[in-house]
Amino acid sequence: MNTPFQTPQTALGPNRRFWEFVLLFYAAWILRVVLLMPVDYGIETGWLRQCWSQGLRLSLWVLPVLAYLKRVEGVHPAAFLRLNTFPRGRALLFALGIMTGFLAFCAASAILLQGGGLHKLAVMTGADYAGLVFGMSIVAFAEELLFRGFIFQKLRERHSFQRANLMTALMFLAIHWPGWLYMQGPHWGLLSLSAAILVAGWVFGLMMELTRSLWPPILLHLLNNVLSGVLMG
């Protein structure tokens, strides 16, 4: 049995089909941003825009992974992605400690360094909260399923934790750039934003490695996104 941070002794691992899948995903997501993002902006009704946007995300980030694992790898998707396991004992304590420390650091950074605050709470309605949590839940689930559940674990089959996690975090950062460039254009602020995403991706991978479950990184990702939406939105 492999312990955390050891390289698994297995003949399996990323192959050409895996990398082809990843490249096709990146190409599909770039096309989604370039060709379909204007459609998002054209939908004025908030809940309808959420359904459209998150439906596309699930279609591109989740369904292809499930199909690939089932048909190409021949494995049970939920088991491979560790959706059927939950942290217990020491792993749960580690997860709670990392989660608390990371969220406290993000909140302090947003308030002290980026001018964020809690003023948005005073103007948010119940519908605003529901919309924020719903949208961020889909984002967190889809992004963690693809990157920590699928990509990280495939890389982990042949690489050390440090290398697999760094590679996954860099790939996680790269998928954010098309949307940033489309919506904001190139600017120096993207460097600090990239650093934040890279650190977050690394922490999400650490959670996955320590707990052997996808749910802790999903939950941390969700809480981080909601916190950011409240403090910086």
N, C-alpha and C positions, 0 to 999 in steps of 0.2 A: 504493500500500500504506500502510495506516495504521500509525503508530508508537504505542507505548504513550502513554496520556494524551491523545491527540488524539480529537476527536469524529469518528466515521466519517461520510463523506459518502454517505448512503443515504436513499432514500425509504421504506425499511422502518422497522419499529419497533413498539412496543407499540400495539395498537389495541383496540377495544372487546372483541373476542373474547379477547384476552390478559387484560384486566382482569377480565372475567367469569370466566375460568378461575381467576385468582388468588383472587377473592372466593369462588368455590365451594370452592376448596381450604381456605381459612381456615374456612369454615362447616363443611365436612366434618371438619376436624381438631378444632374445638371440640366438635362432636357426639361425636367419638370419645372425647375426654377426659371429657366429662360423662356419657355413657351407657355407655361400655365400660371405662373405667378400673377400676371395681369388679370387673370380670371378671378383670383382671390380678391384683389383690390376692387374688382367690379361688383362683388357681392356685398350689398349694403346691410343685409340682415345678419346680425352677429352669429346666431346659432346655425344659420344655413352656411355661412362662411366656415365655421368650425367643422361642420359635418363634411363639407367638401374637402377642406384642407387635411383634416385628420383621416378621412377616408382614403385619400391619396397616399398619405404616409403609411397607413396600414397595408395598403396594396403594394407598395414598393419596398417597405422595410421588413414586413412580417411574413406575409403570405409566401413570397419566394423562398425565404429561409426554411419555412416549414416544408414546402414542396421539395427543396433541395435535400434536406436531411432525410426525408421519407423515401424519395425516389432514387437519389444518387448515392447517398451514404448508407441507405437501408437501415436507419436507426429510428428509434422512437423520438420524435422531436421534443416532447416535454421532458423526457429523461435526459437527453443530451444537453438541452438548454438549462437543465437544473431548475425547471419550473415546478417540479414535484418534490423538492427538498426544501427544508426550512432550517435555519440555524438554531442550535440548542447549546446549552451549557456555556463553556468557555467561548465558543465561536459567537454566540449571541452577545455575550458581554463585550467581546472585542468589537463587534459590529456597532453596538450602542455607544461605546466609547469613541470610536472613529466618527460616527455620525454626529454626536454632540460636539466634538471638537471642530469638525469641519464646518458645520453650520454656524457655530459661534465665530469662527474665523471669517467666514464669508459675510456674516452680518456686520461684524466690526469693520471689515474692509469696505463694505458698501457705504456705511455711515460715515466713517472717519476719513476715508481716502477718496470716495467717489461722490460725496454729497448726497447720498441717499437718506431716506428718513421714513417715518411711519405716517406722514401726512396723508398718504393715499388711502389709508384705512378709514379716514373720516368721510370720504366721499364714495367709497365702494358700496354698492348695494348687494343684496343677497344673490341677485342674478350675476353680478360681476364676479363674486367669489365662486359661484358654481361654474361659470364659464371658464374662469382661470384654472380651477382644479381639474375640470374635465379635460381641457386642452392639454395641460401639463401632464396629466396622467397618461394620455395617449402618447405624447412625446417621450416621456420617460420610459414607458413600456417598450415602445418600438425601438428606440435608440439603444437601450440596454440589451434587448433581445438580440439585435443584430451584432452589436460591438462586443459586449461582454459575454453574452450567452453563446454566440456563434464564432465570431472572428477571434476573440481572445482565446477561447478554448481550442480552436483549431491550431492556432499558433503555439499554444501551450503544449500541444502534443509533441512538439519537437524542440522547443526552446525553453530556456530558463524563465522563471517568472519575470525577472527584471527585463529581459529582452522582449518577451511576448507582451508584457504590459506596456512598455514604451512604444512598441510598434503599433499596438492597438490604440493607444492614446493619440499618437501622431495621425493615424488614419481617422480617428474620431474628430480631431481638429480639422483635418482636410475637408471633411464632408460639410463643415460649417461655412467654409469660404465662399462657395458659389452664392449662397443666400445673402451673406454679408455684402459681397461685391455688388450684387444686383440691387439690394435695398438701400445700401449706404454709399456705395462707391468706395474706391481706395482712399484710406486716410490713416494717419499714424495711430489713431486709437485702436485699430485692429490688432496692433502688436500686443497691447496690454490685454485685450480681449482674448487673443490667441493664447497668451500665457495662462490666463484663468481657465480656459477650456482644457488646456493640456494638463494642468494640475488636477482639475476635476476628473478628467478621464482616467488619470493615473490612480486617483483615490477610489474611483468606482471599481477599477480592476483589482485593487488591493482588497476591497470588500468581497469581491467575487472569489478571490483566491483563499481568503481566510475562512469564509463561511461555507464555501462549496454550494452556494445557493444564489439564484439570480434575483431573489426578492429583496435582499438588503440593498444592492446597488440601484434597483428600480426605485425603492422607497427614498433613498438618499437623493437620487436624481430628481425625483418629484418634489421633495421638500426644498431642495436647492433652487429649483425653477420657480416654485411658488414664492419662496423668500425673495428671490431676485425680482419677480414681478411686482411684489408688494413694495419693496424698498426702492427699486430703481425704475418702476414703471411710470 
